[in-house]
């Protein structure tokens, strides 16, 4: 779950997300929401329909889900589906940009941005005297296609 939460926090396009997740004993449903601007407590949980909610940090989420008896597996599936939806929209944006600007321009822009981010990361690491992260290998991004029944 940690990788899903980190992905959401770093790369999610949406500002807010919301899920209804069953309890493990299947008695009722909890409402779980995430807000990018809710720093530091980006997560909130409440009994479905309740007026008050519990706000918490991402690091506290797994243990809180367990303590409240929320079906963690069901939540991970919903969280994963939300992330995959983000990937589909990102692919649509990429395809649209390629149609508009051409593959060469889009590839160059992606590479330039990656190089810029790597330089910023290296500079920040030098300023804080932390070892820089290993560079991400450059590779062609996978193309996602929606497949329907014929």
N, C-alpha and C positions, 0 to 999 in steps of 0.2 A: 504494500500500500504506500510505503514511503516514496517510491519512485513515481507513482501516480500523483501523489500530492505535490511533489517537487515539480513535475511537469506542469501541472495546473498552475502553480504559483509563478513559474517562470515564463511559460509560453502560451497560456490561455488567451485567446482573442477577446472573449466575453469579459465584461466587468462583474457580472453576477451570475451565479448558477444556483439551481434549486433541485432537490430530489426528495421524493417520498419513499422512505425505506421501511420495510416491515421489521418488527421486533423478531428476535430469534424464536420466541414461543408463538409467533403468528397472531398475537393478541394486540392489534392496533398497529399504528404507523407513526413513525417519527418524521419530522420535516428537518432536513439538513440543508443549509445554504452556505454559500461561499461568496465573499465580496472582496474584490481586489483592494478597494479603498478602506477596508476595515482594519487596517494595521493597528496594532500587531495581532489583534484577534480577528482573523479573517473568516473564521467558521462560527456558525451558530446552529444549535440543535434545540428542538422543542417537540413536545407531544403534538401530534396533528391537531390543529385548531386552537392550541393554547395561546394565550396572549403574551406570555413571557417566554424568553428563550435563554439558553446558556451560551455565552460567547467564549470562544477559546482559540488558542493558537494551534497551528497545524501539528506541532509535536505532541499536543495533548489529545488530539482527535482519536487515534486508535484506542487508547486506554479508556477514554470517555465512552466511546461506542460500546466497548466491552462491558463497562460498568452499568450502562443503561440497558443492556440486553438487546441492542440493535443488531440485526443480522449483518455482520461485517461482510460476508461473502456477497450478499445482495447489494450492499453499498459499493463494494469494489467493482462489481459488474456494471452498475449504473455509472460510476465514475469513469470506468474504462470506455463505456459507450459515449459519454460526453466528450472524452478526449478524442475518440475516433471521429466524432462529428466535427471537431475542430480540424482534424486532418483533412476531411473531405472538403471543407470550406477553403482551407489553405490550398489544396490542390486546384480547386476551381479558380481561385485568385491567380495562381501560378499559370494555369492554362490560359486564362483571359489575358494576362500580361504578355505571354508568349505570342498570342494572336495579335495583340495591339502593337508590341514593340519588336517582336522577333526573338527567336531563341538565343541568338548571339548576344544581343543587348541584355536580355534578362540574365543569362549565365554570367556575363561580365559584372553586372550589378550585384548579383549574389556573391560572387568571388570577392569583389571589392569590399562589400560590407563585411564579409567574414574576415578578411585581412584587417580591416579597420578595427573590428571588435577584438581580434587577437592582439593588435597593437595596444589598444586601450587596456585590455586585461594584463598584458605584460607590464605596461607602465604603472598600473595600479599595484601590481605585485611588487615591482621595484620600489615604489613609494612606501609600501607597507612592509617591505622586506619579507614577503611570503614567496615561496617558490612558485613560479608561474605554472599554470596548468599545461599539461601536454597538449599540443595543437591537435585539433580535431582533423582526422584524415578527410581530405576532399573526395567526395564521391557523388555520383549522380543521385539526386533525390528520387525515391521510388514514386512512381506515378500510380495513384489510386484510381480505380475505375469502379463505378457502381454497376453491378451486373443484375439485370432483372430476368424474370422468367420469360422465355420465348413462347 
